[in-house]
């Protein structure tokens, strides 16, 4: 089981993850003990159960010394977190229901064609695969799902949770597409993150369907605790951007995540015909480190904790899929 989780990574590559894991238990115990000491010192007393039904906004949930924490103040302080939890429940319910509907539509369409569901999937997806990538399969399945929902006029009627809209800064960031497009898609990424590499081609295929309507922007969010080369790869990508080859360069990074050492990063720059003297100087001096640190700080203020995290006109796509990305874009275009 551990080998399956580790994959082909070397001990050196997974060492940061092992260290984090080994530190977790003693850190949690120390944290719990410290919290207990603080509760005693500052006379913390719990009031109403925060999960109780029909609480009024004036109910007291806790007191800390002589300060009272009401339902109203608690919800104001934790508005973003509470909204995230509500959105999680909605997304899970919608995804489950959509999958049930899709499965039934497959059976109905197969019956209409006089075949079984497996044969329909083979005809519409498996037999059409050319490069057998996850992105290609995802796009074919998305197309089939969309076609069946439209043909049978199937709709999901669960009431959507109003999303939190954030003002995501996009100045001085690598971008492509119409600068005046009605929809802006921002992706916080880590070039050593396998999930980012998997999502990237799927997202690009979705964006192609909205040519002229979308501006796509990339911001850095290297997870340095678990990806030792992520920050350096981000520096290299920014150095390539300075020479007008950002998107060409990151394509290479996503396809070579096991080789993100300095020598490889310089080799990729050479493949693209970049000015190597300038590129190496930018990489060695960490010229773009402040920009990456700014992206990290901004991302954290938006509630970004992992990668990839994608926003469509300031609304986070919670569970990425081609369908969810299209839904978010269509929603943004209607406003």
TAHUKA-V167516 format. One record per helix or strand of 2 or more residues. SS is the DSSP state (helix for helix, strand for strand). FROM is the first residue (numbers start at 1). TO is the last residue. Records with the same first field share a line. If there is no record, write none. Layout:
SS: FROM-TO + FROM-TO
//
This chain:
helix: 2-6 + 11-41 + 71-77 + 79-113 + 117-124 + 126-128 + 134-151 + 194-208 + 230-241 + 246-255 + 262-271 + 276-285 + 289-301 + 322-334
strand: 44-46 + 60-64 + 67-70 + 174-177 + 183-189 + 214-220 + 309-312 + 315-317
//
